Amino acid sequence: MKIFISGGTGFVGTNLARYLLDKGHSVIAAGTSSIHKSFSHKNFRYISADTTEKGPWQDSLKDVDALINLAGRTIFNRWSDRYKKQIYNSRILTTRNIVEAIPDDKEVVLCSTSAVGYYGNRAEEILNEEALPGNDFLATLSIDWEKEAFLAEIKGARVAAMRFGVVLGKNGGALAKMIPAFKSFAGGPVGSGDQWFPWIHLDDLISAVMFILEDQDIKGPVNFCAPNPVRNRDFAKALGKVLGRPSFMRAPSFMIRTLMGEMGTIVMSSQRAVPDKLLINGFEFQYPDIEKALYNLLK
């Protein structure tokens, strides 16, 4: 297959591109960096472009078989009104421009990122893909993001909205931000620690993308999270155990809100998301349990 990836220089995009190339596919990646520093390959082409703007980069979508939309500014910053607008526009405008560039009546599949933040803060409720959305900033963003992606169905594309949980992988992503605190003996639960923590091993995420590309029956929203979500305190305990560090240094809720503002409230949200659609369609997780996943990544 010939596959286009937006957000191609990011943590997920770089690892996904490498996987696809190893499997014999051709990859076109777009990102805002001037060059792609991670690798070169005879079947890889990199386009430096701001995908929130229309431009010549859209021409590269005319003859691809699949599109994987990963572009978006990181949410792991303090949210000013200006930065929230950047978070929103980087996702909405990129998705809109990708859909616009898809030729009419061409059989392509669009895997477009969304997030389990779609569900908002839902405490103990078990959340499959049929659950209703929340109403905070990330939920509203995810709703609008998915709406833009599903407009590609009008052109005949098969569309899957990948609702990512927290992605755990080597040398980047969420773990890169968490590990230093644990190694400094300052790691532990966030807030009460009771909130549910939806997560997914990077290898399972990449395999799930490939699974959707190959299975013509999968479309609509798809929860990209392990089948066994854990509470935040249990995640902290497992991470501490694998690192050989204590995990009792709780970060109080008021401190998180003071340091991170609105973003801090999101960090303490609870989403007990489960990947019903992947499981029903026969996808098998290599890392369904948190301790096994962390041991693989860190040992």
C-alpha positions, 0 to 999 in steps of 0.5 A, spaced: 500 500 500 501 507 499 500 510 505 500 518 507 501 520 514 500 527 517 504 528 523 509 524 520 515 526 525 512 525 531 513 519 536 507 515 533 508 517 526 515 516 526 515 509 529 509 507 525 512 509 518 518 505 520 513 499 521 510 500 515 516 500 511 519 494 514 512 491 512 514 493 504 509 499 504 510 505 501 510 511 506 509 519 504 510 523 511 508 530 512 510 534 518 513 541 520 520 540 521 524 542 515 527 534 514 525 528 517 531 526 522 529 519 524 531 515 518 531 515 510 528 509 506 527 508 498 520 507 499 519 513 504 518 520 502 518 526 507 514 533 505 515 539 510 509 542 510 504 546 515 498 541 514 493 547 517 494 550 510 492 548 503 498 547 499 502 543 494 502 537 499 495 536 498 497 533 491 500 527 494 494 524 497 491 523 490 494 516 489 494 513 496 491 507 498 490 509 506 491 516 510 493 516 517 492 523 520 496 524 527 497 531 526 496 536 532 500 540 537 501 537 544 496 537 549 501 537 555 502 544 556 499 549 560 493 552 556 492 559 555 486 561 550 491 562 545 494 555 546 488 552 546 486 555 539 493 552 537 491 545 539 484 546 536 486 548 529 492 544 528 487 538 528 481 541 525 484 544 519 489 539 518 483 534 518 479 538 513 485 539 508 486 532 508 479 530 507 478 536 501 484 533 498 481 526 497 479 524 490 471 523 489 469 516 489 476 513 490 477 507 495 481 509 500 481 508 508 482 514 513 485 513 520 484 519 523 486 520 530 481 522 536 482 521 543 478 518 549 478 525 552 471 524 547 468 521 553 470 527 558 470 525 566 466 519 567 468 516 574 466 509 574 462 508 567 465 503 562 466 506 556 465 503 549 465 506 542 457 507 543 458 511 550 456 519 549 461 524 549 463 529 555 462 537 554 469 539 556 474 542 552 478 535 550 471 532 549 468 538 544 475 538 540 474 530 539 467 531 537 469 536 532 475 533 530 471 526 528 466 530 524 471 533 520 474 526 519 467 523 517 466 528 512 470 523 508 465 518 507 461 523 503 467 521 498 466 514 499 472 513 503 472 508 509 473 512 516 476 510 522 476 515 528 482 512 533 480 514 540 487 514 543 488 512 550 495 514 553 500 511 548 506 508 552 512 507 548 520 507 548 524 513 548 518 518 548 511 519 549 508 519 556 513 515 559 518 520 557 515 525 561 513 520 567 520 516 568 524 522 571 520 523 577 520 516 579 527 515 578 528 521 582 524 518 588 518 523 587 513 518 583 506 516 585 499 517 583 496 524 581 490 527 585 486 521 589 489 516 584 482 513 583 481 515 576 481 510 571 487 511 566 486 508 559 493 506 556 496 502 550 502 499 548 505 503 542 506 496 539 499 494 540 497 501 537 501 500 531 498 493 530 491 496 531 492 501 525 495 495 520 489 491 523 484 497 521 487 498 514 487 490 512 479 489 515 474 492 510 469 492 515 472 496 521 469 503 521 467 509 525 469 510 532 475 505 535 477 505 542 485 505 542 486 502 549 488 496 552 482 491 554 484 492 562 484 499 564 487 501 571 486 506 576 492 511 576 494 509 583 495 502 580 499 504 574 504 508 578 505 502 583 506 498 576 511 503 574 515 504 580 515 496 581 518 495 574 523 501 575 525 499 582 523 505 585 517 507 590 511 510 588 508 513 594 509 521 592 502 523 591 501 529 587 495 533 590 489 535 586 490 542 588 498 542 586 496 539 579 491 545 578 495 550 580 501 548 576 497 546 570 491 550 570 485 547 566 490 542 563 491 539 570 483 538 571 484 533 564 490 530 567 485 528 573 479 525 569 477 518 569 475 514 563 474 507 563 475 506 556 475 499 553 476 497 546 470 493 544 470 494 537 477 491 536 476 485 540 469 484 537 473 484 530 478 479 533 484 483 534 489 480 539 493 485 544 500 483 545 500 487 551 493 487 555 496 488 562 500 494 564 505 490 568 507 486 562 507 492 558 511 496 562 516 491 563 517 490 556 518 497 555 523 499 560 527 492 561 
